[in-house]
Amino acid sequence: MTEDQPRYSSAGLATPANLITMARIVASPVLFIIILNAEDHGGTSWPAFILGAIFGVSDAVDGRLARATGSVTKAGAFLDPLADKVVVLGCMLSLWSIGRFYWLPVLLIVLRELWISAYRFWLARKLVVVPATELAKWKTFAQGTTLMIAVMPTFENIDWLLTLLLWIAVTMTLITGWQYVRSGYRASVSGSSLT
């Protein structure tokens, strides 16, 4: 194991951090329904904004809690990015379906996330791990910020800002996807492993 690879504890699935992450996944359809039901207002509503904020806080809390309690598990390392993708892609598709988002940026983000998820699974089968980069963390922040602005009633009619933020998120998403593929290829060639 190299120094920049995570060290996993032997704790099982039911750690406090993992339970928070799983709760975010289970509750995510509620957010999608709220967005879809607010179609007359472009998907904006305070309940959607508040629930999205709760999801954002829980995403920060579960990682810190896992590190603080020494319960960083392989299950958590899988579930946390899965929860991020479920929430982000579900919200984006919901907002696209009611006409709040254009189809092209949503399609680019969805394809990138699905491709990287499949690539990550392929790397895991080869026992290769690629740590998240700082830009990847900012990418997640950019996506989350775009979604929060998109569902906030205050910004219902400020389409130019939403379009700008969405394309910034797309750009960061594509760049980090390319970086991940490049890093994954180099790691697989050099034989970096989880063990």
ABEGO torsion letter per residue (X at the ends): XBAABBBBBABBABBAAAAAAAAAAAAAAAAAAAAAAAAAAGGBBAAAAAAAAAAAAAAAAAAAAAAAAGABBAAAAAAAAAAAAAAAAAAAAAAAAAGABBAAAAAAAAAAAAAAAAAAAAAAAAGBBBBBBAAAAAAAAAAAAAAAAAABAAAAABAAAAAAAAAAAAAAAAAAAAAAAAAAAAAAAAGBBAX
